[in-house]
Amino acid sequence: MANLATAYGVEAKRRIRIHTPLIDLTKGQIVQRGTALGIDYAQTLSCYDPGPEGRACGECDACQLRLKGFAEAGISDPAPYMEKAS
């Protein structure tokens, strides 16, 4: 992306602006903001290695960050997670 922006800026002699409104927010704040905006988090998946039915693994870094964010926001994560093996 950076290479494309650089090429575009140089060839077209235009400035590139990147807007990152969530960069300074915690995961919990992002979850709260999304909830306030009506995001249906049941339709989202953060998992790096979902199961065949599309269920999140609950173990990868992305799942752990997501779960932590929902916990921080005080909201239950509606995403389906795989059952843990006993």
HTML snippet that shows the backbone in 3Dmol.js (N, CA, C, O; Angstrom):
<script src="https://3Dmol.org/build/3Dmol-min.js"></script>
<div id="view" style="width:600px;height:400px;position:relative"></div>
<script>
const pdb = `
ATOM      1  N   MET A   1       0.821  -1.173   0.000  1.00  0.00           N
ATOM      2  CA  MET A   1       0.000   0.000   0.000  1.00  0.00           C
ATOM      3  C   MET A   1       0.874   1.250   0.000  1.00  0.00           C
ATOM      4  O   MET A   1       0.606   2.210  -0.722  1.00  0.00           O
ATOM      5  N   ALA A   2       1.914   1.225   0.812  1.00  0.00           N
ATOM      6  CA  ALA A   2       2.811   2.382   0.864  1.00  0.00           C
ATOM      7  C   ALA A   2       3.463   2.622  -0.489  1.00  0.00           C
ATOM      8  O   ALA A   2       3.613   3.768  -0.913  1.00  0.00           O
ATOM      9  N   ASN A   3       3.856   1.537  -1.174  1.00  0.00           N
ATOM     10  CA  ASN A   3       4.471   1.678  -2.494  1.00  0.00           C
ATOM     11  C   ASN A   3       3.493   2.284  -3.497  1.00  0.00           C
ATOM     12  O   ASN A   3       3.869   3.139  -4.299  1.00  0.00           O
ATOM     13  N   LEU A   4       2.239   1.837  -3.449  1.00  0.00           N
ATOM     14  CA  LEU A   4       1.230   2.398  -4.347  1.00  0.00           C
ATOM     15  C   LEU A   4       1.013   3.878  -4.066  1.00  0.00           C
ATOM     16  O   LEU A   4       0.918   4.686  -4.990  1.00  0.00           O
ATOM     17  N   ALA A   5       0.936   4.226  -2.803  1.00  0.00           N
ATOM     18  CA  ALA A   5       0.727   5.623  -2.434  1.00  0.00           C
ATOM     19  C   ALA A   5       1.904   6.478  -2.868  1.00  0.00           C
ATOM     20  O   ALA A   5       1.724   7.595  -3.353  1.00  0.00           O
ATOM     21  N   THR A   6       3.108   5.953  -2.692  1.00  0.00           N
ATOM     22  CA  THR A   6       4.304   6.693  -3.100  1.00  0.00           C
ATOM     23  C   THR A   6       4.311   6.891  -4.610  1.00  0.00           C
ATOM     24  O   THR A   6       4.547   8.000  -5.089  1.00  0.00           O
ATOM     25  N   ALA A   7       4.055   5.829  -5.360  1.00  0.00           N
ATOM     26  CA  ALA A   7       4.032   5.927  -6.821  1.00  0.00           C
ATOM     27  C   ALA A   7       2.946   6.896  -7.275  1.00  0.00           C
ATOM     28  O   ALA A   7       3.182   7.735  -8.145  1.00  0.00           O
ATOM     29  N   TYR A   8       1.780   6.783  -6.698  1.00  0.00           N
ATOM     30  CA  TYR A   8       0.679   7.672  -7.064  1.00  0.00           C
ATOM     31  C   TYR A   8       1.039   9.123  -6.763  1.00  0.00           C
ATOM     32  O   TYR A   8       0.798  10.017  -7.574  1.00  0.00           O
ATOM     33  N   GLY A   9       1.613   9.340  -5.598  1.00  0.00           N
ATOM     34  CA  GLY A   9       1.993  10.696  -5.202  1.00  0.00           C
ATOM     35  C   GLY A   9       3.059  11.282  -6.098  1.00  0.00           C
ATOM     36  O   GLY A   9       2.999  12.460  -6.450  1.00  0.00           O
ATOM     37  N   VAL A  10       4.041  10.468  -6.474  1.00  0.00           N
ATOM     38  CA  VAL A  10       5.143  10.949  -7.315  1.00  0.00           C
ATOM     39  C   VAL A  10       4.676  11.153  -8.748  1.00  0.00           C
ATOM     40  O   VAL A  10       4.920  12.204  -9.339  1.00  0.00           O
ATOM     41  N   GLU A  11       4.004  10.150  -9.310  1.00  0.00           N
ATOM     42  CA  GLU A  11       3.588  10.227 -10.712  1.00  0.00           C
ATOM     43  C   GLU A  11       2.502  11.276 -10.938  1.00  0.00           C
ATOM     44  O   GLU A  11       2.541  12.007 -11.928  1.00  0.00           O
ATOM     45  N   ALA A  12       1.555  11.350 -10.041  1.00  0.00           N
ATOM     46  CA  ALA A  12       0.447  12.293 -10.218  1.00  0.00           C
ATOM     47  C   ALA A  12       0.724  13.627  -9.532  1.00  0.00           C
ATOM     48  O   ALA A  12      -0.054  14.574  -9.646  1.00  0.00           O
ATOM     49  N   LYS A  13       1.838  13.682  -8.822  1.00  0.00           N
ATOM     50  CA  LYS A  13       2.212  14.887  -8.080  1.00  0.00           C
ATOM     51  C   LYS A  13       1.089  15.330  -7.142  1.00  0.00           C
ATOM     52  O   LYS A  13       0.714  16.502  -7.082  1.00  0.00           O
ATOM     53  N   ARG A  14       0.573  14.345  -6.417  1.00  0.00           N
ATOM     54  CA  ARG A  14      -0.492  14.610  -5.452  1.00  0.00           C
ATOM     55  C   ARG A  14      -0.039  14.167  -4.073  1.00  0.00           C
ATOM     56  O   ARG A  14       0.829  13.307  -3.929  1.00  0.00           O
ATOM     57  N   ARG A  15      -0.634  14.760  -3.087  1.00  0.00           N
ATOM     58  CA  ARG A  15      -0.355  14.351  -1.715  1.00  0.00           C
ATOM     59  C   ARG A  15      -1.325  13.242  -1.319  1.00  0.00           C
ATOM     60  O   ARG A  15      -2.490  13.237  -1.716  1.00  0.00           O
ATOM     61  N   ILE A  16      -0.824  12.326  -0.542  1.00  0.00           N
ATOM     62  CA  ILE A  16      -1.640  11.225  -0.037  1.00  0.00           C
ATOM     63  C   ILE A  16      -1.890  11.464   1.447  1.00  0.00           C
ATOM     64  O   ILE A  16      -0.962  11.746   2.205  1.00  0.00           O
ATOM     65  N   ARG A  17      -3.142  11.352   1.852  1.00  0.00           N
ATOM     66  CA  ARG A  17      -3.503  11.441   3.268  1.00  0.00           C
ATOM     67  C   ARG A  17      -4.109  10.123   3.691  1.00  0.00           C
ATOM     68  O   ARG A  17      -4.991   9.590   3.017  1.00  0.00           O
ATOM     69  N   ILE A  18      -3.646   9.606   4.785  1.00  0.00           N
ATOM     70  CA  ILE A  18      -4.199   8.369   5.331  1.00  0.00           C
ATOM     71  C   ILE A  18      -4.904   8.721   6.630  1.00  0.00           C
ATOM     72  O   ILE A  18      -4.304   9.280   7.549  1.00  0.00           O
ATOM     73  N   HIS A  19      -6.181   8.385   6.692  1.00  0.00           N
ATOM     74  CA  HIS A  19      -7.006   8.686   7.863  1.00  0.00           C
ATOM     75  C   HIS A  19      -7.135   7.410   8.698  1.00  0.00           C
ATOM     76  O   HIS A  19      -7.607   6.388   8.200  1.00  0.00           O
ATOM     77  N   THR A  20      -6.725   7.467   9.941  1.00  0.00           N
ATOM     78  CA  THR A  20      -6.770   6.297  10.833  1.00  0.00           C
ATOM     79  C   THR A  20      -7.508   6.660  12.124  1.00  0.00           C
ATOM     80  O   THR A  20      -6.876   6.878  13.157  1.00  0.00           O
ATOM     81  N   PRO A  21      -8.831   6.726  12.069  1.00  0.00           N
ATOM     82  CA  PRO A  21      -9.592   7.212  13.222  1.00  0.00           C
ATOM     83  C   PRO A  21      -9.556   6.303  14.453  1.00  0.00           C
ATOM     84  O   PRO A  21      -9.871   6.757  15.553  1.00  0.00           O
ATOM     85  N   LEU A  22      -9.187   5.060  14.296  1.00  0.00           N
ATOM     86  CA  LEU A  22      -9.206   4.134  15.431  1.00  0.00           C
ATOM     87  C   LEU A  22      -7.836   3.879  16.038  1.00  0.00           C
ATOM     88  O   LEU A  22      -7.726   3.146  17.020  1.00  0.00           O
ATOM     89  N   ILE A  23      -6.805   4.463  15.478  1.00  0.00           N
ATOM     90  CA  ILE A  23      -5.440   4.102  15.852  1.00  0.00           C
ATOM     91  C   ILE A  23      -5.118   4.358  17.325  1.00  0.00           C
ATOM     92  O   ILE A  23      -4.317   3.627  17.907  1.00  0.00           O
ATOM     93  N   ASP A  24      -5.711   5.358  17.929  1.00  0.00           N
ATOM     94  CA  ASP A  24      -5.411   5.675  19.326  1.00  0.00           C
ATOM     95  C   ASP A  24      -6.422   5.084  20.307  1.00  0.00           C
ATOM     96  O   ASP A  24      -6.366   5.369  21.503  1.00  0.00           O
ATOM     97  N   LEU A  25      -7.341   4.266  19.808  1.00  0.00           N
ATOM     98  CA  LEU A  25      -8.351   3.652  20.672  1.00  0.00           C
ATOM     99  C   LEU A  25      -7.913   2.259  21.111  1.00  0.00           C
ATOM    100  O   LEU A  25      -7.183   1.573  20.395  1.00  0.00           O
ATOM    101  N   THR A  26      -8.361   1.850  22.286  1.00  0.00           N
ATOM    102  CA  THR A  26      -8.129   0.472  22.726  1.00  0.00           C
ATOM    103  C   THR A  26      -9.126  -0.426  22.003  1.00  0.00           C
ATOM    104  O   THR A  26     -10.081   0.059  21.396  1.00  0.00           O
ATOM    105  N   LYS A  27      -8.902  -1.734  22.070  1.00  0.00           N
ATOM    106  CA  LYS A  27      -9.850  -2.677  21.462  1.00  0.00           C
ATOM    107  C   LYS A  27     -11.227  -2.518  22.097  1.00  0.00           C
ATOM    108  O   LYS A  27     -12.245  -2.577  21.407  1.00  0.00           O
ATOM    109  N   GLY A  28     -11.255  -2.317  23.402  1.00  0.00           N
ATOM    110  CA  GLY A  28     -12.531  -2.121  24.092  1.00  0.00           C
ATOM    111  C   GLY A  28     -13.267  -0.888  23.605  1.00  0.00           C
ATOM    112  O   GLY A  28     -14.483  -0.923  23.417  1.00  0.00           O
ATOM    113  N   GLN A  29     -12.544   0.196  23.400  1.00  0.00           N
ATOM    114  CA  GLN A  29     -13.155   1.422  22.886  1.00  0.00           C
ATOM    115  C   GLN A  29     -13.672   1.225  21.463  1.00  0.00           C
ATOM    116  O   GLN A  29     -14.712   1.770  21.092  1.00  0.00           O
ATOM    117  N   ILE A  30     -12.944   0.447  20.672  1.00  0.00           N
ATOM    118  CA  ILE A  30     -13.387   0.161  19.303  1.00  0.00           C
ATOM    119  C   ILE A  30     -14.678  -0.650  19.332  1.00  0.00           C
ATOM    120  O   ILE A  30     -15.599  -0.378  18.562  1.00  0.00           O
ATOM    121  N   VAL A  31     -14.749  -1.644  20.216  1.00  0.00           N
ATOM    122  CA  VAL A  31     -15.969  -2.453  20.355  1.00  0.00           C
ATOM    123  C   VAL A  31     -17.132  -1.560  20.793  1.00  0.00           C
ATOM    124  O   VAL A  31     -18.231  -1.668  20.250  1.00  0.00           O
ATOM    125  N   GLN A  32     -16.899  -0.691  21.759  1.00  0.00           N
ATOM    126  CA  GLN A  32     -17.955   0.217  22.221  1.00  0.00           C
ATOM    127  C   GLN A  32     -18.425   1.136  21.098  1.00  0.00           C
ATOM    128  O   GLN A  32     -19.625   1.346  20.923  1.00  0.00           O
ATOM    129  N   ARG A  33     -17.489   1.677  20.347  1.00  0.00           N
ATOM    130  CA  ARG A  33     -17.852   2.577  19.246  1.00  0.00           C
ATOM    131  C   ARG A  33     -18.637   1.819  18.175  1.00  0.00           C
ATOM    132  O   ARG A  33     -19.647   2.313  17.675  1.00  0.00           O
ATOM    133  N   GLY A  34     -18.175   0.630  17.828  1.00  0.00           N
ATOM    134  CA  GLY A  34     -18.891  -0.171  16.840  1.00  0.00           C
ATOM    135  C   GLY A  34     -20.297  -0.518  17.292  1.00  0.00           C
ATOM    136  O   GLY A  34     -21.240  -0.471  16.502  1.00  0.00           O
ATOM    137  N   THR A  35     -20.438  -0.868  18.565  1.00  0.00           N
ATOM    138  CA  THR A  35     -21.756  -1.181  19.115  1.00  0.00           C
ATOM    139  C   THR A  35     -22.666   0.040  19.032  1.00  0.00           C
ATOM    140  O   THR A  35     -23.832  -0.077  18.657  1.00  0.00           O
ATOM    141  N   ALA A  36     -22.142   1.199  19.378  1.00  0.00           N
ATOM    142  CA  ALA A  36     -22.925   2.439  19.304  1.00  0.00           C
ATOM    143  C   ALA A  36     -23.348   2.748  17.866  1.00  0.00           C
ATOM    144  O   ALA A  36     -24.393   3.357  17.641  1.00  0.00           O
ATOM    145  N   LEU A  37     -22.539   2.330  16.904  1.00  0.00           N
ATOM    146  CA  LEU A  37     -22.852   2.561  15.488  1.00  0.00           C
ATOM    147  C   LEU A  37     -23.743   1.474  14.896  1.00  0.00           C
ATOM    148  O   LEU A  37     -24.128   1.548  13.729  1.00  0.00           O
ATOM    149  N   GLY A  38     -24.072   0.456  15.708  1.00  0.00           N
ATOM    150  CA  GLY A  38     -24.967  -0.602  15.242  1.00  0.00           C
ATOM    151  C   GLY A  38     -24.277  -1.746  14.519  1.00  0.00           C
ATOM    152  O   GLY A  38     -24.931  -2.499  13.798  1.00  0.00           O
ATOM    153  N   ILE A  39     -22.966  -1.892  14.698  1.00  0.00           N
ATOM    154  CA  ILE A  39     -22.249  -2.999  14.059  1.00  0.00           C
ATOM    155  C   ILE A  39     -22.748  -4.320  14.632  1.00  0.00           C
ATOM    156  O   ILE A  39     -22.848  -4.474  15.850  1.00  0.00           O
ATOM    157  N   ASP A  40     -23.061  -5.266  13.762  1.00  0.00           N
ATOM    158  CA  ASP A  40     -23.467  -6.607  14.190  1.00  0.00           C
ATOM    159  C   ASP A  40     -22.211  -7.463  14.273  1.00  0.00           C
ATOM    160  O   ASP A  40     -21.798  -8.065  13.282  1.00  0.00           O
ATOM    161  N   TYR A  41     -21.613  -7.515  15.441  1.00  0.00           N
ATOM    162  CA  TYR A  41     -20.364  -8.245  15.621  1.00  0.00           C
ATOM    163  C   TYR A  41     -20.527  -9.748  15.426  1.00  0.00           C
ATOM    164  O   TYR A  41     -19.529 -10.456  15.285  1.00  0.00           O
ATOM    165  N   ALA A  42     -21.759 -10.252  15.415  1.00  0.00           N
ATOM    166  CA  ALA A  42     -21.987 -11.671  15.126  1.00  0.00           C
ATOM    167  C   ALA A  42     -21.626 -11.977  13.673  1.00  0.00           C
ATOM    168  O   ALA A  42     -21.391 -13.132  13.319  1.00  0.00           O
ATOM    169  N   GLN A  43     -21.581 -10.945  12.837  1.00  0.00           N
ATOM    170  CA  GLN A  43     -21.255 -11.107  11.422  1.00  0.00           C
ATOM    171  C   GLN A  43     -19.780 -10.854  11.134  1.00  0.00           C
ATOM    172  O   GLN A  43     -19.379 -10.800   9.972  1.00  0.00           O
ATOM    173  N   THR A  44     -18.970 -10.698  12.174  1.00  0.00           N
ATOM    174  CA  THR A  44     -17.544 -10.428  11.987  1.00  0.00           C
ATOM    175  C   THR A  44     -16.711 -11.562  12.552  1.00  0.00           C
ATOM    176  O   THR A  44     -17.141 -12.274  13.460  1.00  0.00           O
ATOM    177  N   LEU A  45     -15.521 -11.720  12.008  1.00  0.00           N
ATOM    178  CA  LEU A  45     -14.607 -12.772  12.444  1.00  0.00           C
ATOM    179  C   LEU A  45     -13.197 -12.205  12.437  1.00  0.00           C
ATOM    180  O   LEU A  45     -12.781 -11.583  11.459  1.00  0.00           O
ATOM    181  N   SER A  46     -12.467 -12.415  13.510  1.00  0.00           N
ATOM    182  CA  SER A  46     -11.099 -11.911  13.620  1.00  0.00           C
ATOM    183  C   SER A  46     -10.066 -13.025  13.559  1.00  0.00           C
ATOM    184  O   SER A  46      -8.871 -12.750  13.440  1.00  0.00           O
ATOM    185  N   CYS A  47     -10.497 -14.259  13.637  1.00  0.00           N
ATOM    186  CA  CYS A  47      -9.633 -15.429  13.788  1.00  0.00           C
ATOM    187  C   CYS A  47      -8.687 -15.646  12.606  1.00  0.00           C
ATOM    188  O   CYS A  47      -9.064 -15.485  11.445  1.00  0.00           O
ATOM    189  N   TYR A  48      -7.443 -16.018  12.938  1.00  0.00           N
ATOM    190  CA  TYR A  48      -6.453 -16.373  11.917  1.00  0.00           C
ATOM    191  C   TYR A  48      -6.666 -17.785  11.386  1.00  0.00           C
ATOM    192  O   TYR A  48      -6.242 -18.097  10.274  1.00  0.00           O
ATOM    193  N   ASP A  49      -7.319 -18.642  12.167  1.00  0.00           N
ATOM    194  CA  ASP A  49      -7.445 -20.055  11.801  1.00  0.00           C
ATOM    195  C   ASP A  49      -8.836 -20.588  12.148  1.00  0.00           C
ATOM    196  O   ASP A  49      -8.965 -21.464  13.003  1.00  0.00           O
ATOM    197  N   PRO A  50      -9.882 -20.067  11.489  1.00  0.00           N
ATOM    198  CA  PRO A  50     -11.232 -20.522  11.816  1.00  0.00           C
ATOM    199  C   PRO A  50     -11.460 -21.971  11.388  1.00  0.00           C
ATOM    200  O   PRO A  50     -10.798 -22.483  10.485  1.00  0.00           O
ATOM    201  N   GLY A  51     -12.409 -22.611  12.054  1.00  0.00           N
ATOM    202  CA  GLY A  51     -12.759 -23.989  11.722  1.00  0.00           C
ATOM    203  C   GLY A  51     -13.541 -24.050  10.423  1.00  0.00           C
ATOM    204  O   GLY A  51     -13.872 -23.017   9.841  1.00  0.00           O
ATOM    205  N   PRO A  52     -13.839 -25.266   9.965  1.00  0.00           N
ATOM    206  CA  PRO A  52     -14.538 -25.444   8.687  1.00  0.00           C
ATOM    207  C   PRO A  52     -15.924 -24.788   8.647  1.00  0.00           C
ATOM    208  O   PRO A  52     -16.396 -24.401   7.578  1.00  0.00           O
ATOM    209  N   GLU A  53     -16.571 -24.665   9.803  1.00  0.00           N
ATOM    210  CA  GLU A  53     -17.898 -24.036   9.841  1.00  0.00           C
ATOM    211  C   GLU A  53     -17.806 -22.525  10.039  1.00  0.00           C
ATOM    212  O   GLU A  53     -18.825 -21.850  10.185  1.00  0.00           O
ATOM    213  N   GLY A  54     -16.574 -21.997  10.043  1.00  0.00           N
ATOM    214  CA  GLY A  54     -16.392 -20.566  10.220  1.00  0.00           C
ATOM    215  C   GLY A  54     -16.347 -20.120  11.669  1.00  0.00           C
ATOM    216  O   GLY A  54     -16.419 -18.925  11.955  1.00  0.00           O
ATOM    217  N   ARG A  55     -16.227 -21.068  12.581  1.00  0.00           N
ATOM    218  CA  ARG A  55     -16.135 -20.721  14.004  1.00  0.00           C
ATOM    219  C   ARG A  55     -14.707 -20.308  14.345  1.00  0.00           C
ATOM    220  O   ARG A  55     -13.744 -20.898  13.855  1.00  0.00           O
ATOM    221  N   ALA A  56     -14.586 -19.295  15.184  1.00  0.00           N
ATOM    222  CA  ALA A  56     -13.273 -18.814  15.614  1.00  0.00           C
ATOM    223  C   ALA A  56     -12.616 -19.840  16.532  1.00  0.00           C
ATOM    224  O   ALA A  56     -13.296 -20.554  17.268  1.00  0.00           O
ATOM    225  N   CYS A  57     -11.281 -19.904  16.478  1.00  0.00           N
ATOM    226  CA  CYS A  57     -10.557 -20.891  17.290  1.00  0.00           C
ATOM    227  C   CYS A  57     -10.515 -20.510  18.764  1.00  0.00           C
ATOM    228  O   CYS A  57     -10.486 -21.388  19.627  1.00  0.00           O
ATOM    229  N   GLY A  58     -10.511 -19.212  19.064  1.00  0.00           N
ATOM    230  CA  GLY A  58     -10.455 -18.755  20.447  1.00  0.00           C
ATOM    231  C   GLY A  58      -9.064 -18.783  21.051  1.00  0.00           C
ATOM    232  O   GLY A  58      -8.881 -18.389  22.203  1.00  0.00           O
ATOM    233  N   GLU A  59      -8.080 -19.244  20.290  1.00  0.00           N
ATOM    234  CA  GLU A  59      -6.725 -19.419  20.815  1.00  0.00           C
ATOM    235  C   GLU A  59      -5.682 -18.509  20.165  1.00  0.00           C
ATOM    236  O   GLU A  59      -4.696 -18.152  20.811  1.00  0.00           O
ATOM    237  N   CYS A  60      -5.878 -18.133  18.919  1.00  0.00           N
ATOM    238  CA  CYS A  60      -4.863 -17.339  18.211  1.00  0.00           C
ATOM    239  C   CYS A  60      -4.797 -15.917  18.777  1.00  0.00           C
ATOM    240  O   CYS A  60      -5.674 -15.495  19.530  1.00  0.00           O
ATOM    241  N   ASP A  61      -3.755 -15.197  18.405  1.00  0.00           N
ATOM    242  CA  ASP A  61      -3.581 -13.829  18.903  1.00  0.00           C
ATOM    243  C   ASP A  61      -4.785 -12.945  18.577  1.00  0.00           C
ATOM    244  O   ASP A  61      -5.220 -12.151  19.411  1.00  0.00           O
ATOM    245  N   ALA A  62      -5.320 -13.082  17.366  1.00  0.00           N
ATOM    246  CA  ALA A  62      -6.455 -12.247  16.970  1.00  0.00           C
ATOM    247  C   ALA A  62      -7.676 -12.539  17.837  1.00  0.00           C
ATOM    248  O   ALA A  62      -8.375 -11.616  18.256  1.00  0.00           O
ATOM    249  N   CYS A  63      -7.933 -13.807  18.105  1.00  0.00           N
ATOM    250  CA  CYS A  63      -9.063 -14.175  18.971  1.00  0.00           C
ATOM    251  C   CYS A  63      -8.856 -13.651  20.385  1.00  0.00           C
ATOM    252  O   CYS A  63      -9.782 -13.126  21.003  1.00  0.00           O
ATOM    253  N   GLN A  64      -7.642 -13.797  20.888  1.00  0.00           N
ATOM    254  CA  GLN A  64      -7.353 -13.336  22.248  1.00  0.00           C
ATOM    255  C   GLN A  64      -7.517 -11.820  22.363  1.00  0.00           C
ATOM    256  O   GLN A  64      -8.068 -11.332  23.350  1.00  0.00           O
ATOM    257  N   LEU A  65      -7.048 -11.075  21.368  1.00  0.00           N
ATOM    258  CA  LEU A  65      -7.220  -9.619  21.372  1.00  0.00           C
ATOM    259  C   LEU A  65      -8.697  -9.239  21.290  1.00  0.00           C
ATOM    260  O   LEU A  65      -9.148  -8.313  21.964  1.00  0.00           O
ATOM    261  N   ARG A  66      -9.433  -9.956  20.467  1.00  0.00           N
ATOM    262  CA  ARG A  66     -10.871  -9.688  20.329  1.00  0.00           C
ATOM    263  C   ARG A  66     -11.593  -9.951  21.644  1.00  0.00           C
ATOM    264  O   ARG A  66     -12.373  -9.119  22.108  1.00  0.00           O
ATOM    265  N   LEU A  67     -11.331 -11.106  22.240  1.00  0.00           N
ATOM    266  CA  LEU A  67     -11.981 -11.446  23.505  1.00  0.00           C
ATOM    267  C   LEU A  67     -11.640 -10.433  24.594  1.00  0.00           C
ATOM    268  O   LEU A  67     -12.500 -10.046  25.384  1.00  0.00           O
ATOM    269  N   LYS A  68     -10.389 -10.013  24.626  1.00  0.00           N
ATOM    270  CA  LYS A  68      -9.959  -9.008  25.604  1.00  0.00           C
ATOM    271  C   LYS A  68     -10.695  -7.686  25.368  1.00  0.00           C
ATOM    272  O   LYS A  68     -11.114  -7.027  26.319  1.00  0.00           O
ATOM    273  N   GLY A  69     -10.849  -7.305  24.107  1.00  0.00           N
ATOM    274  CA  GLY A  69     -11.555  -6.070  23.776  1.00  0.00           C
ATOM    275  C   GLY A  69     -13.013  -6.103  24.197  1.00  0.00           C
ATOM    276  O   GLY A  69     -13.526  -5.132  24.753  1.00  0.00           O
ATOM    277  N   PHE A  70     -13.680  -7.218  23.935  1.00  0.00           N
ATOM    278  CA  PHE A  70     -15.079  -7.342  24.345  1.00  0.00           C
ATOM    279  C   PHE A  70     -15.193  -7.334  25.866  1.00  0.00           C
ATOM    280  O   PHE A  70     -16.107  -6.719  26.417  1.00  0.00           O
ATOM    281  N   ALA A  71     -14.270  -8.013  26.547  1.00  0.00           N
ATOM    282  CA  ALA A  71     -14.280  -8.016  28.015  1.00  0.00           C
ATOM    283  C   ALA A  71     -14.062  -6.604  28.548  1.00  0.00           C
ATOM    284  O   ALA A  71     -14.739  -6.177  29.483  1.00  0.00           O
ATOM    285  N   GLU A  72     -13.115  -5.882  27.951  1.00  0.00           N
ATOM    286  CA  GLU A  72     -12.835  -4.503  28.367  1.00  0.00           C
ATOM    287  C   GLU A  72     -14.060  -3.615  28.175  1.00  0.00           C
ATOM    288  O   GLU A  72     -14.314  -2.712  28.972  1.00  0.00           O
ATOM    289  N   ALA A  73     -14.820  -3.880  27.106  1.00  0.00           N
ATOM    290  CA  ALA A  73     -16.017  -3.089  26.815  1.00  0.00           C
ATOM    291  C   ALA A  73     -17.205  -3.521  27.668  1.00  0.00           C
ATOM    292  O   ALA A  73     -18.219  -2.823  27.716  1.00  0.00           O
ATOM    293  N   GLY A  74     -17.089  -4.670  28.343  1.00  0.00           N
ATOM    294  CA  GLY A  74     -18.199  -5.176  29.144  1.00  0.00           C
ATOM    295  C   GLY A  74     -19.329  -5.724  28.297  1.00  0.00           C
ATOM    296  O   GLY A  74     -20.494  -5.696  28.696  1.00  0.00           O
ATOM    297  N   ILE A  75     -18.971  -6.224  27.119  1.00  0.00           N
ATOM    298  CA  ILE A  75     -19.952  -6.739  26.162  1.00  0.00           C
ATOM    299  C   ILE A  75     -19.583  -8.178  25.824  1.00  0.00           C
ATOM    300  O   ILE A  75     -18.407  -8.496  25.646  1.00  0.00           O
ATOM    301  N   SER A  76     -20.582  -9.044  25.736  1.00  0.00           N
ATOM    302  CA  SER A  76     -20.344 -10.438  25.372  1.00  0.00           C
ATOM    303  C   SER A  76     -20.069 -10.535  23.873  1.00  0.00           C
ATOM    304  O   SER A  76     -20.796  -9.953  23.067  1.00  0.00           O
ATOM    305  N   ASP A  77     -19.028 -11.264  23.502  1.00  0.00           N
ATOM    306  CA  ASP A  77     -18.684 -11.443  22.083  1.00  0.00           C
ATOM    307  C   ASP A  77     -19.674 -12.425  21.460  1.00  0.00           C
ATOM    308  O   ASP A  77     -19.740 -13.579  21.884  1.00  0.00           O
ATOM    309  N   PRO A  78     -20.445 -11.988  20.460  1.00  0.00           N
ATOM    310  CA  PRO A  78     -21.438 -12.866  19.854  1.00  0.00           C
ATOM    311  C   PRO A  78     -20.881 -13.824  18.796  1.00  0.00           C
ATOM    312  O   PRO A  78     -21.628 -14.638  18.254  1.00  0.00           O
ATOM    313  N   ALA A  79     -19.598 -13.739  18.500  1.00  0.00           N
ATOM    314  CA  ALA A  79     -19.012 -14.610  17.469  1.00  0.00           C
ATOM    315  C   ALA A  79     -19.043 -16.063  17.935  1.00  0.00           C
ATOM    316  O   ALA A  79     -18.848 -16.342  19.118  1.00  0.00           O
ATOM    317  N   PRO A  80     -19.285 -16.982  17.012  1.00  0.00           N
ATOM    318  CA  PRO A  80     -19.241 -18.399  17.387  1.00  0.00           C
ATOM    319  C   PRO A  80     -17.796 -18.879  17.508  1.00  0.00           C
ATOM    320  O   PRO A  80     -16.969 -18.616  16.636  1.00  0.00           O
ATOM    321  N   TYR A  81     -17.509 -19.577  18.586  1.00  0.00           N
ATOM    322  CA  TYR A  81     -16.176 -20.126  18.833  1.00  0.00           C
ATOM    323  C   TYR A  81     -16.252 -21.645  18.830  1.00  0.00           C
ATOM    324  O   TYR A  81     -17.279 -22.224  19.180  1.00  0.00           O
ATOM    325  N   MET A  82     -15.156 -22.285  18.431  1.00  0.00           N
ATOM    326  CA  MET A  82     -15.079 -23.747  18.446  1.00  0.00           C
ATOM    327  C   MET A  82     -15.080 -24.240  19.887  1.00  0.00           C
ATOM    328  O   MET A  82     -14.608 -23.557  20.795  1.00  0.00           O
ATOM    329  N   GLU A  83     -15.615 -25.431  20.074  1.00  0.00           N
ATOM    330  CA  GLU A  83     -15.582 -26.073  21.388  1.00  0.00           C
ATOM    331  C   GLU A  83     -14.150 -26.483  21.677  1.00  0.00           C
ATOM    332  O   GLU A  83     -13.456 -26.994  20.798  1.00  0.00           O
ATOM    333  N   LYS A  84     -13.705 -26.260  22.910  1.00  0.00           N
ATOM    334  CA  LYS A  84     -12.360 -26.683  23.290  1.00  0.00           C
ATOM    335  C   LYS A  84     -12.366 -28.182  23.562  1.00  0.00           C
ATOM    336  O   LYS A  84     -13.288 -28.706  24.187  1.00  0.00           O
ATOM    337  N   ALA A  85     -11.321 -28.870  23.084  1.00  0.00           N
ATOM    338  CA  ALA A  85     -11.193 -30.310  23.337  1.00  0.00           C
ATOM    339  C   ALA A  85     -10.851 -30.520  24.806  1.00  0.00           C
ATOM    340  O   ALA A  85     -10.067 -29.771  25.389  1.00  0.00           O
ATOM    341  N   SER A  86     -11.451 -31.548  25.392  1.00  0.00           N
ATOM    342  CA  SER A  86     -11.187 -31.816  26.816  1.00  0.00           C
ATOM    343  C   SER A  86      -9.920 -32.595  26.996  1.00  0.00           C
ATOM    344  O   SER A  86      -9.543 -32.909  28.125  1.00  0.00           O
TER     345      SER A  86
END
`;
const viewer = $3Dmol.createViewer("view");
viewer.addModel(pdb, "pdb");
viewer.setStyle({}, {cartoon: {color: "spectrum"}});
viewer.zoomTo();
viewer.render();
</script>
